[in-house]
């Protein structure tokens, strides 16, 4: 990277996939700061930075409300090289389109967008898939290739939502989004909890607080699964209350539970301690 270039990468990460991408790209670029979107946008401006990146998972076939809010409030250099990398399991949906629209409202634009398929980790519905031992190595190879492209400041035409996604989305997703804020009412904590506070420290939406040494959920959940995946005692359980299930009684919602034997997943290169750090400089 050219001497004197200032680079910032913003990431939203629950179980570490997006933070891993941000870290590898930062290592490739050098002189880069990676910043969690948990931060206040006014404290981490990108107004004076030469390369600006956004790394994020895909929820409900787009970027979640918390990411949209962060970017809409973030000051950005419109002349910067701006890139984005999404980490969906399969469907990237409207992610780049929504991001580009937010950037254009600031007089900027998305110059490079790439999806990197990662392990799906919604363990309150299904076990991790595709099989992490196969998917993670493939993801790592893709991260290396994308990092090289970003280092060269390559531009591209980003992937847009396909016709089938556009057809199904308005018929299916609004009803799920309507109850998103209440989904965490299914979480409860067993007596195995040791009051370590890891769940509250890594939540990317600051949705968990500790009261009387006990985790309390604040109903602002994105279902990232950070709390479940990093709990050292598997003390965080899930069962959707009947009154919530009645609001949207679909096969998908009826699958929402967390058997004790179900495997949890987090990116093998990212620890809970890593996710607790909101800002990190990589030379």
ZIQUI-V427619 format. One record per residue. N is the residue number from 1. RES is the residue in three letters. PHI is phi in degrees with one decimal (NA if undefined). Layout:
[[N:RES:PHI] [N:RES:PHI]]
This chain:
[[1:UNK:NA] [2:UNK:-60.8] [3:UNK:-61.6] [4:UNK:90.0] [5:UNK:-68.8] [6:UNK:-109.9] [7:UNK:-127.4] [8:UNK:-133.5] [9:UNK:-122.0] [10:UNK:-105.5] [11:UNK:-134.2] [12:UNK:-119.2] [13:UNK:-147.3] [14:UNK:-102.6] [15:UNK:-104.1] [16:UNK:101.4] [17:UNK:-59.5] [18:UNK:-71.8] [19:UNK:-64.9] [20:UNK:-62.0] [21:UNK:-61.3] [22:UNK:-59.3] [23:UNK:-65.8] [24:UNK:-67.1] [25:UNK:-63.5] [26:UNK:-62.3] [27:UNK:-64.3] [28:UNK:-72.1] [29:UNK:-74.7] [30:UNK:74.5] [31:UNK:48.1] [32:UNK:-128.7] [33:UNK:-106.8] [34:UNK:-104.9] [35:UNK:-133.9] [36:UNK:-72.7] [37:UNK:-73.0] [38:UNK:-73.0] [39:UNK:-70.3] [40:UNK:-74.7] [41:UNK:-54.8] [42:UNK:-68.8] [43:UNK:-91.8] [44:UNK:-134.8] [45:UNK:-56.3] [46:UNK:-110.5] [47:UNK:-66.0] [48:UNK:-115.5] [49:UNK:-108.0] [50:UNK:-86.9] [51:UNK:-124.8] [52:UNK:-128.3] [53:UNK:-126.3] [54:UNK:-130.4] [55:UNK:-122.4] [56:UNK:-157.9] [57:UNK:-80.6] [58:UNK:-117.5] [59:UNK:-116.1] [60:UNK:54.3] [61:UNK:66.9] [62:UNK:-160.7] [63:UNK:-89.3] [64:UNK:-70.2] [65:UNK:-58.2] [66:UNK:-62.7] [67:UNK:-67.9] [68:UNK:-60.3] [69:UNK:-64.3] [70:UNK:-59.8] [71:UNK:-67.3] [72:UNK:-64.5] [73:UNK:-97.2] [74:UNK:-86.7] [75:UNK:-80.9] [76:UNK:-130.4] [77:UNK:-69.8] [78:UNK:-67.7] [79:UNK:-96.3] [80:UNK:-73.2] [81:UNK:-77.8] [82:UNK:-112.6] [83:UNK:-127.5] [84:UNK:-144.7] [85:UNK:-131.3] [86:UNK:-100.5] [87:UNK:-126.8] [88:UNK:-75.3] [89:UNK:-79.5] [90:UNK:-142.6] [91:UNK:-100.1] [92:UNK:-87.0] [93:UNK:57.6] [94:UNK:-94.1] [95:UNK:-50.9] [96:UNK:-71.1] [97:UNK:-64.2] [98:UNK:-65.1] [99:UNK:-62.1] [100:UNK:-62.1] [101:UNK:-62.9] [102:UNK:-62.8] [103:UNK:-67.8] [104:UNK:-63.9] [105:UNK:-66.7] [106:UNK:-103.0] [107:UNK:81.0] [108:UNK:-113.0] [109:UNK:-155.0] [110:UNK:-81.8] [111:UNK:-96.2] [112:UNK:-148.2] [113:UNK:-134.1] [114:UNK:-141.8] [115:UNK:-98.1] [116:UNK:-124.5] [117:UNK:-65.7] [118:UNK:-130.9] [119:UNK:-67.5] [120:UNK:-74.2] [121:UNK:-129.5] [122:UNK:-79.9] [123:UNK:-72.6] [124:UNK:-80.7] [125:UNK:-122.5] [126:UNK:-152.8] [127:UNK:-71.5] [128:UNK:-57.2] [129:UNK:-155.2] [130:UNK:-57.7] [131:UNK:-48.7] [132:UNK:-52.8] [133:UNK:-65.6] [134:UNK:-97.9] [135:UNK:-70.9] [136:UNK:-59.5] [137:UNK:-59.9] [138:UNK:-65.5] [139:UNK:-63.8] [140:UNK:-61.5] [141:UNK:-64.1] [142:UNK:-67.7] [143:UNK:-58.5] [144:UNK:-62.0] [145:UNK:-66.6] [146:UNK:-65.3] [147:UNK:-59.1] [148:UNK:-63.7] [149:UNK:-64.1] [150:UNK:-67.7] [151:UNK:-58.7] [152:UNK:-86.3] [153:UNK:57.1] [154:UNK:-67.9] [155:UNK:-112.6] [156:UNK:-153.8] [157:UNK:-97.5] [158:UNK:-69.7] [159:UNK:-70.0] [160:UNK:-111.9] [161:UNK:-61.7] [162:UNK:-76.9] [163:UNK:-64.6] [164:UNK:-70.1] [165:UNK:-61.2] [166:UNK:-64.5] [167:UNK:-74.8] [168:UNK:-81.1] [169:UNK:-50.2] [170:UNK:-66.8] [171:UNK:-88.9] [172:UNK:-114.4] [173:UNK:-71.6] [174:UNK:-54.6] [175:UNK:-69.7] [176:UNK:-74.7] [177:UNK:-62.2] [178:UNK:-63.8] [179:UNK:-110.8] [180:UNK:-55.6] [181:UNK:-63.4] [182:UNK:-104.7] [183:UNK:-60.7] [184:UNK:-73.4] [185:UNK:-69.0] [186:UNK:-83.1] [187:UNK:-77.6] [188:UNK:-145.9] [189:UNK:-116.3] [190:UNK:-83.2] [191:UNK:-69.7] [192:UNK:-74.9] [193:UNK:-58.8] [194:UNK:-108.5] [195:UNK:59.3] [196:UNK:-74.5] [197:UNK:80.6] [198:UNK:-57.9] [199:UNK:-57.6] [200:UNK:-72.7] [201:UNK:-81.0] [202:UNK:-104.8] [203:UNK:-60.2] [204:UNK:-71.2] [205:UNK:-111.6] [206:UNK:53.2] [207:UNK:-90.1] [208:UNK:-123.5] [209:UNK:-122.8] [210:UNK:-103.3] [211:UNK:-125.2] [212:UNK:55.2] [213:UNK:63.9] [214:UNK:-132.4] [215:UNK:-65.4] [216:UNK:-126.7] [217:UNK:-92.3] [218:UNK:-102.0] [219:UNK:63.7] [220:UNK:-137.3] [221:UNK:-88.9] [222:UNK:-107.1] [223:UNK:60.1] [224:UNK:-77.0] [225:UNK:75.4] [226:UNK:-59.8] [227:UNK:-61.6] [228:UNK:-68.1] [229:UNK:-72.7] [230:UNK:-103.4] [231:UNK:-62.8] [232:UNK:-69.0] [233:UNK:-115.4] [234:UNK:50.0] [235:UNK:-85.3] [236:UNK:-89.5] [237:UNK:-112.4] [238:UNK:-148.0] [239:UNK:-154.6] [240:UNK:-72.1] [241:UNK:-61.8] [242:UNK:-55.2] [243:UNK:-66.5] [244:UNK:-75.6] [245:UNK:-62.9] [246:UNK:-63.6] [247:UNK:-68.6] [248:UNK:-151.6] [249:UNK:-86.2] [250:UNK:-119.7] [251:UNK:-54.8] [252:UNK:-62.5] [253:UNK:-66.9] [254:UNK:-69.2] [255:UNK:-81.4] [256:UNK:-75.4] [257:UNK:-162.2] [258:UNK:-134.7] [259:UNK:-60.3] [260:UNK:-58.3] [261:UNK:-84.0] [262:UNK:-68.9] [263:UNK:-70.4] [264:UNK:-99.5] [265:UNK:-136.1] [266:UNK:-144.1] [267:UNK:-56.7] [268:UNK:-66.7] [269:UNK:-95.8] [270:UNK:-122.6] [271:UNK:-104.4] [272:UNK:-61.1] [273:UNK:-61.5] [274:UNK:-61.0] [275:UNK:-70.1] [276:UNK:-75.9] [277:UNK:-88.8] [278:UNK:-83.9] [279:UNK:-137.6] [280:UNK:-146.6] [281:UNK:-96.1] [282:UNK:-120.8] [283:UNK:-75.7]]
